[in-house]
Amino acid sequence: MSAPARVSGGVTGSSRARISARTLRTDRWWLAPLLTTLGLATFVVYASIRSWVRTAYWVDRYHYLTPFYSPCLSDSCVPGSSHFGTPIGELPMWIPLGFLVLPFLLGFRITCYYYRKAYYRSVWLAPAACAVAEPHERYTGETRLPLILQNSHRYFFYAALIVSLINTYDAIAAFHGESGGFGFGLGNVILLVNVILLWAYTLSCHSCRHITGGRLKHFSAHPVRYRLWTLVGRLNTRHMQLAWTTLATLMITDFYIMLVASGTISDLRFID
């Protein structure tokens, strides 16, 4: 007896309806994935350029340090920008000064549940939109390499917590006046808003929600964890908005510090 014919997967499988058109939709379904792709590409290009240029990332007068270079632990860092010392020697130009945390931040963002949805649909077109055929014949999910590595998201979350603490320290240390005492300017407002939103994005992570309340059979027996779970759950409903907002605030923060550090503009001071 011959073996049954193998049924191919994907939208072109023999079990699917035969429709020659990619979609019967008449609306601009392509606009959302296009805007998502452009938004992600804008951040990747900007962050890559700023991470490698090694200029205008530290304002010594007010102790402003851009998040793209924090922590700066190399002898290549400009004097004063190394809040935690310089245990690492000179770095060649092809290595970013923030190389120690950039891989972890990149890993945290790439494996984030929302960002997976964003680039799966917009970049890989899997699928691009509802009722729009994707160009892939097979789908194995996140069960094989390389997508199985997405399961490392929880561990990148732990690293992101440490980075958020470092960014908080940077924001607090930036309350520095020109004469050496307490100072407060527009740069402080930008740094503070950025770090608050970074905390909100990090804590709204699905992994954080699972850590605080996952595997509990009876919430009544764990009132503290239940309270934390509900708070994280409220943030989690805004995870998509926070994912995009923090991309914007990171670029705004870096761009403002770059303008002040380069002497293009002066920081608006409230207390000095």
C-alpha positions as CSV (number, residue, x, y, z in Angstrom):
1,M,0.0,0.0,0.0
2,S,1.5,3.4,-1.0
3,A,2.1,6.1,1.6
4,P,-0.4,8.9,1.7
5,A,0.5,12.0,-0.1
6,R,2.2,14.7,2.0
7,V,0.2,17.8,2.4
8,S,2.3,21.0,2.1
9,G,1.8,23.7,4.7
10,G,1.3,27.5,4.3
11,V,-1.2,29.5,2.3
12,T,-0.4,27.6,-0.9
13,G,-1.1,24.2,0.7
14,S,-3.5,21.8,-1.1
15,S,-6.0,22.1,1.8
16,R,-6.3,25.8,1.2
17,A,-8.8,27.6,-1.0
18,R,-7.4,28.4,-4.5
19,I,-7.4,32.1,-4.8
20,S,-5.0,33.6,-7.3
21,A,-5.2,37.1,-5.9
22,R,-2.9,37.9,-2.9
23,T,-5.9,39.5,-1.2
24,L,-9.4,40.6,-1.9
25,R,-9.1,43.6,0.4
26,T,-9.5,47.0,-1.1
27,D,-8.3,49.1,1.8
28,R,-4.7,50.3,2.3
29,W,-3.8,47.2,4.4
30,W,-0.1,47.7,3.5
31,L,0.1,51.1,5.2
32,A,0.4,49.8,8.8
33,P,3.3,47.3,8.1
34,L,5.0,50.0,6.0
35,L,4.9,52.5,8.7
36,T,6.1,49.9,11.3
37,T,9.0,49.0,9.1
38,L,10.0,52.6,8.5
39,G,9.7,53.3,12.3
40,L,11.9,50.4,13.3
41,A,14.4,51.2,10.5
42,T,14.7,54.8,11.6
43,F,15.6,53.8,15.1
44,V,18.1,51.1,14.0
45,V,19.9,53.5,11.6
46,Y,20.0,56.4,14.1
47,A,21.1,54.3,17.1
48,S,23.8,52.5,15.0
49,I,25.3,55.8,13.8
50,R,25.2,57.4,17.2
51,S,26.7,54.3,18.9
52,W,29.7,54.4,16.7
53,V,30.6,58.0,16.2
54,R,32.1,58.6,19.7
55,T,31.4,62.3,19.7
56,A,29.0,64.6,21.7
57,Y,27.8,62.0,24.1
58,W,28.8,63.7,27.4
59,V,28.2,67.2,28.8
60,D,30.8,67.6,31.5
61,R,29.3,70.9,32.7
62,Y,26.0,69.3,33.7
63,H,27.0,65.6,33.8
64,Y,24.6,64.6,31.0
65,L,25.4,61.2,29.5
66,T,23.4,59.8,26.6
67,P,21.9,56.3,27.2
68,F,23.6,55.0,24.1
69,Y,27.0,55.3,25.9
70,S,26.0,54.2,29.4
71,P,27.9,52.8,31.2
72,C,31.1,54.0,29.6
73,L,33.8,51.7,31.0
74,S,36.7,52.1,28.6
75,D,39.8,54.3,28.7
76,S,38.5,55.5,25.3
77,C,35.7,57.4,27.1
78,V,36.0,61.1,27.6
79,P,37.0,62.2,31.1
80,G,34.1,62.3,33.6
81,S,31.7,60.1,31.5
82,S,32.7,56.9,33.3
83,H,30.5,56.8,36.4
84,F,31.7,53.3,37.3
85,G,35.4,53.6,36.5
86,T,37.3,52.3,33.4
87,P,38.1,48.6,34.0
88,I,38.4,48.2,30.2
89,G,41.4,49.6,28.2
90,E,41.3,51.4,24.9
91,L,38.8,50.1,22.4
92,P,39.3,50.1,18.6
93,M,36.9,52.4,16.7
94,W,34.8,49.5,15.4
95,I,33.6,48.7,18.9
96,P,31.0,51.0,20.4
97,L,31.8,52.5,23.8
98,G,28.5,51.1,25.2
99,F,29.3,47.6,23.9
100,L,28.8,46.0,27.3
101,V,25.0,46.6,27.5
102,L,24.1,47.2,23.8
103,P,23.8,43.4,23.0
104,F,21.5,42.9,26.0
105,L,19.3,45.8,25.2
106,L,19.1,44.7,21.6
107,G,18.3,41.1,22.7
108,F,15.6,42.4,25.1
109,R,14.0,44.5,22.3
110,I,14.3,41.9,19.6
111,T,12.8,39.1,21.7
112,C,10.1,41.3,23.1
113,Y,6.6,39.9,22.4
114,Y,5.4,43.1,20.8
115,Y,8.5,43.7,18.7
116,R,8.2,40.1,17.5
117,K,4.7,40.8,16.3
118,A,5.9,44.1,14.7
119,Y,8.7,42.7,12.6
120,Y,7.1,39.3,12.0
121,R,4.2,41.0,10.3
122,S,5.9,44.1,8.8
123,V,9.4,42.8,7.8
124,W,8.9,39.1,7.3
125,L,5.2,39.5,6.2
126,A,4.1,36.6,8.2
127,P,1.4,37.6,7.7
128,A,1.4,41.2,6.6
129,A,-2.2,41.7,7.5
130,C,-5.5,39.9,8.1
131,A,-6.7,38.1,5.0
132,V,-3.5,38.8,3.1
133,A,-1.5,35.8,2.0
134,E,2.0,35.6,3.3
135,P,4.8,34.6,0.9
136,H,6.0,31.7,3.0
137,E,5.0,28.1,2.3
138,R,6.0,26.7,5.6
139,Y,5.6,27.8,9.2
140,T,7.4,26.2,12.1
141,G,6.8,28.9,14.7
142,E,9.5,29.4,17.4
143,T,10.4,25.7,17.7
144,R,13.5,25.7,15.6
145,L,16.7,27.8,15.1
146,P,16.9,30.7,14.9
147,L,13.5,31.6,16.3
148,I,13.7,29.2,19.2
149,L,16.2,31.7,20.6
150,Q,13.2,34.0,21.2
151,N,12.6,32.0,24.4
152,S,15.6,33.7,25.9
153,H,13.5,36.8,26.5
154,R,13.2,36.3,30.2
155,Y,16.9,36.3,30.7
156,F,17.3,39.5,28.7
157,F,14.6,41.0,30.9
158,Y,16.8,40.5,34.0
159,A,19.7,42.3,32.1
160,A,17.3,45.1,31.2
161,L,16.5,45.6,34.9
162,I,20.2,46.2,35.6
163,V,20.5,48.6,32.7
164,S,17.4,50.5,33.9
165,L,19.1,50.9,37.3
166,I,22.2,52.3,35.6
167,N,20.1,54.7,33.6
168,T,18.4,55.8,36.8
169,Y,21.7,56.5,38.4
170,D,22.8,58.5,35.3
171,A,19.6,60.6,35.5
172,I,20.1,61.3,39.2
173,A,23.8,62.1,38.8
174,A,22.8,64.7,36.1
175,F,21.3,67.0,38.7
176,H,24.6,68.8,38.7
177,G,25.2,72.5,38.6
178,E,27.9,74.3,36.7
179,S,29.6,75.3,40.0
180,G,29.5,71.7,41.2
181,G,26.4,71.8,43.4
182,F,22.8,71.0,42.6
183,G,21.6,72.0,39.2
184,F,18.4,71.5,37.2
185,G,17.8,72.1,33.5
186,L,15.8,70.9,30.5
187,G,18.2,68.1,30.0
188,N,17.3,66.8,33.4
189,V,13.6,66.8,32.5
190,I,14.4,64.9,29.3
191,L,16.6,62.3,31.1
192,L,14.1,61.8,33.8
193,V,11.1,61.4,31.5
194,N,13.2,58.9,29.4
195,V,14.2,56.8,32.4
196,I,10.6,56.7,33.8
197,L,9.3,55.5,30.5
198,L,12.1,52.9,30.2
199,W,11.1,51.5,33.6
200,A,7.4,51.5,32.5
201,Y,8.3,49.6,29.3
202,T,10.6,47.2,31.1
203,L,8.1,46.4,33.8
204,S,5.2,46.1,31.4
205,C,7.1,43.2,29.7
206,H,5.1,39.9,29.5
207,S,8.0,38.1,31.3
208,C,7.7,40.5,34.2
209,R,4.0,39.7,34.4
210,H,4.6,36.0,34.4
211,I,7.4,36.4,37.0
212,T,5.2,38.3,39.4
213,G,2.1,36.1,39.1
214,G,2.8,33.1,37.0
215,R,2.3,29.6,38.3
216,L,0.3,30.7,41.3
217,K,-2.7,28.5,41.9
218,H,-4.3,30.7,44.6
219,F,-3.9,34.4,44.4
220,S,-5.6,34.7,47.8
221,A,-2.6,33.0,49.4
222,H,-0.2,35.4,47.8
223,P,-1.7,38.9,48.3
224,V,1.6,40.8,47.6
225,R,2.4,39.0,44.4
226,Y,-1.2,39.4,43.3
227,R,-1.0,43.1,43.9
228,L,2.2,43.3,41.9
229,W,0.7,41.1,39.1
230,T,-2.3,43.5,38.8
231,L,-0.1,46.5,38.6
232,V,2.2,44.9,36.0
233,G,-1.0,43.8,34.2
234,R,-2.2,47.4,33.9
235,L,1.2,48.4,32.4
236,N,1.1,45.4,30.1
237,T,-2.0,46.7,28.4
238,R,0.2,49.7,27.3
239,H,3.2,47.6,26.2
240,M,2.9,48.4,22.6
241,Q,2.6,52.1,23.2
242,L,5.5,52.1,25.6
243,A,7.6,50.1,23.1
244,W,7.2,52.9,20.5
245,T,7.4,55.7,23.0
246,T,10.7,54.6,24.5
247,L,12.3,54.3,21.0
248,A,11.3,58.0,20.5
249,T,12.5,59.2,23.9
250,L,15.8,57.4,23.6
251,M,16.5,59.2,20.3
252,I,15.2,62.5,21.7
253,T,17.4,62.2,24.8
254,D,20.5,61.3,22.8
255,F,19.8,64.0,20.2
256,Y,19.4,66.7,22.8
257,I,22.6,65.7,24.7
258,M,24.4,65.7,21.3
259,L,23.3,69.2,20.6
260,V,24.3,70.5,24.0
261,A,27.6,68.6,24.0
262,S,28.6,69.8,20.6
263,G,27.8,73.4,21.5
264,T,25.0,73.7,19.0
265,I,22.5,74.8,21.6
266,S,22.8,75.8,25.3
267,D,20.9,73.8,28.0
268,L,17.9,75.7,29.4
269,R,18.7,76.0,33.1
270,F,16.1,76.4,35.8
271,I,18.4,76.1,38.8
272,D,22.2,76.4,38.7
